């Protein structure tokens, strides 16, 4: 983990974060979801899905996918379907 990173991240995450639809997602928002999830689910592969509303971004839901260690971020994106799936 480099000194400027707030959390460990996969190469996949670093690559995906350059996409136009994800580049605006702030590290602070990801940190918030990791520390204070509204809900959590364990995927069949052991990865962890966490969701939380981001008050600084129209109260939209951010989903963060963590590796099995519960710390390393593998993916993060706005989840439009969160309302329907309230976990």
C-alpha positions as a printed NumPy array, in Angstrom:
array([[  0.   ,   0.   ,   0.   ],
       [  1.465,   3.355,  -0.967],
       [  1.557,   6.177,   1.607],
       [ -1.097,   8.201,  -0.269],
       [ -3.684,   5.386,  -0.127],
       [ -6.274,   5.42 ,   2.645],
       [ -6.975,   1.704,   2.214],
       [ -5.44 ,  -1.329,   0.472],
       [ -6.693,  -1.824,  -3.096],
       [ -6.484,  -4.37 ,  -5.871],
       [ -4.999,  -3.63 ,  -9.288],
       [ -8.509,  -4.167, -10.694],
       [ -9.861,  -1.387,  -8.466],
       [ -7.08 ,   1.   ,  -9.467],
       [ -7.849,   0.301, -13.123],
       [-11.655,   0.605, -12.807],
       [-11.446,   3.828, -10.869],
       [-10.308,   5.629, -14.031],
       [-13.645,   4.966, -15.737],
       [-15.727,   8.091, -16.246],
       [-18.627,   6.65 , -14.262],
       [-16.381,   5.957, -11.239],
       [-13.608,   8.56 , -11.295],
       [-15.616,  10.979,  -9.116],
       [-16.017,   8.516,  -6.219],
       [-14.062,   9.933,  -3.302],
       [-11.798,   7.856,  -1.08 ],
       [-13.597,   9.339,   1.926],
       [-16.894,   7.894,   0.677],
       [-15.318,   4.462,   0.31 ],
       [-13.847,   4.731,   3.806],
       [-17.315,   5.628,   5.132],
       [-18.904,   2.556,   3.529],
       [-16.155,   0.289,   4.895],
       [-16.463,   1.659,   8.44 ],
       [-20.232,   2.331,   8.602],
       [-22.135,   0.08 ,   6.214],
       [-25.938,   0.216,   6.117],
       [-25.852,  -3.418,   5.041],
       [-23.412,  -6.201,   4.251],
       [-23.463,  -9.462,   2.333],
       [-20.872, -12.2  ,   1.872],
       [-20.581, -13.371,  -1.741],
       [-20.148, -17.053,  -2.61 ],
       [-16.463, -16.371,  -3.395],
       [-15.913, -14.913,   0.094],
       [-15.755, -11.283,  -0.998],
       [-17.755,  -8.834,   1.075],
       [-20.339,  -6.405,  -0.302],
       [-21.057,  -3.32 ,   1.784],
       [-23.501,  -0.524,   1.059],
       [-24.04 ,   2.904,   2.581],
       [-25.778,   6.108,   1.594],
       [-23.505,   9.046,   0.755],
       [-25.05 ,  12.238,   2.118],
       [-22.536,  14.369,   0.201],
       [-23.754,  12.897,  -3.087],
       [-27.55 ,  13.193,  -3.094],
       [-27.869,  10.369,  -0.553],
       [-27.119,   7.818,  -3.266],
       [-25.999,   4.309,  -2.353],
       [-22.372,   3.329,  -2.805],
       [-21.481,  -0.365,  -2.971],
       [-17.952,  -1.369,  -2.007],
       [-16.629,  -4.869,  -2.664],
       [-13.883,  -5.993,  -0.298],
       [-11.641,  -9.022,  -0.505],
       [-11.973, -11.737,   2.128],
       [ -9.611,  -9.822,   4.442],
       [-12.353,  -7.213,   4.972],
       [ -9.974,  -4.329,   4.18 ],
       [ -8.776,  -4.512,   0.58 ],
       [-11.071,  -2.692,  -1.863],
       [-11.727,  -4.614,  -5.069],
       [-14.532,  -2.463,  -6.513],
       [-16.707,   0.554,  -5.703],
       [-19.647,   1.969,  -7.61 ],
       [-23.012,   3.678,  -7.2  ],
       [-25.735,   1.049,  -6.884],
       [-28.935,   2.232,  -8.558],
       [-30.84 ,  -0.858,  -7.481],
       [-30.096,  -0.588,  -3.77 ],
       [-33.645,   0.595,  -2.937],
       [-35.133,  -2.664,  -4.187],
       [-32.659,  -4.865,  -2.378],
       [-32.519,  -3.25 ,   1.087],
       [-30.525,  -5.887,   2.978]])
